Amino acid sequence: MASKTTINFDDEMEAALEELAAIDGTKRLAIKRSLLAEVKRRRRSRALLDVIASWEASEGPIDAAHLEWADTVLDRQGVDR
């Protein structure tokens, strides 16, 4: 079922919407795609936190040596942190 929501944007939000609309074609499509992308991002983040918590529950806390290894891998792959 479709529903309608009214949102008031300040200048910063309006500028962001215009930027996205230039990419997506319309404001409506930009809002829909952005909303879905944010939900997916948050689900992935939550899932990752759940995996880490589960791993730590069974294996113990992640130690400094493992974090250093992970940082090295991320640096090698050029991942911003």
C-alpha positions in Angstrom: 0.0 0.0 0.0 1.4 3.4 -0.9 1.5 6.2 1.5 2.4 9.9 1.4 4.8 11.8 3.7 5.6 15.5 3.8 9.2 16.5 4.6 10.4 20.0 5.0 14.0 20.5 3.9 16.5 23.2 5.0 18.9 24.7 2.4 21.5 22.0 3.0 19.0 19.2 2.5 17.5 20.9 -0.6 20.9 21.2 -2.1 21.6 17.5 -1.4 18.3 16.5 -3.0 19.1 18.6 -6.1 22.5 16.9 -6.4 20.9 13.4 -6.1 18.1 14.4 -8.5 20.7 15.3 -11.1 22.0 11.8 -10.8 18.7 9.9 -10.5 16.5 12.0 -12.8 13.8 13.2 -10.5 13.5 14.2 -6.8 11.0 11.4 -6.2 13.4 8.7 -7.6 16.3 10.3 -5.7 14.5 10.1 -2.4 13.4 6.5 -3.0 16.8 5.3 -4.0 18.5 7.1 -1.1 16.1 5.8 1.4 16.5 2.2 0.2 20.3 2.6 0.1 20.4 3.9 3.7 18.3 1.0 4.9 20.6 -1.5 3.2 23.7 0.2 4.6 22.3 0.2 8.2 21.3 -3.5 7.8 24.8 -4.4 6.7 26.3 -2.4 9.6 24.0 -4.1 12.1 24.7 -7.5 10.6 28.5 -6.9 10.9 28.1 -5.8 14.5 26.1 -8.9 15.2 28.7 -11.1 13.6 31.5 -9.5 15.6 29.5 -9.8 18.9 28.8 -13.5 18.1 32.4 -14.1 17.3 33.6 -12.4 20.5 31.1 -14.3 22.6 32.5 -17.6 21.4 36.2 -16.7 20.8 36.8 -13.9 23.3 37.5 -10.2 22.6 39.4 -9.2 19.5 43.0 -8.4 20.6 45.3 -5.7 19.5 47.4 -8.0 17.2 44.3 -8.9 15.2 43.3 -5.2 14.9 46.7 -4.4 13.7 46.5 -7.2 11.1 43.1 -5.9 10.0 44.4 -2.3 9.7 47.3 -3.6 7.5 44.8 -5.4 5.2 42.6 -2.3 5.0 45.6 -0.1 4.2 46.8 -2.4 1.6 43.4 -2.4 -0.1 43.2 1.4 0.1 40.1 1.5 2.4 39.4 4.8 4.0 39.0 4.7 7.8 
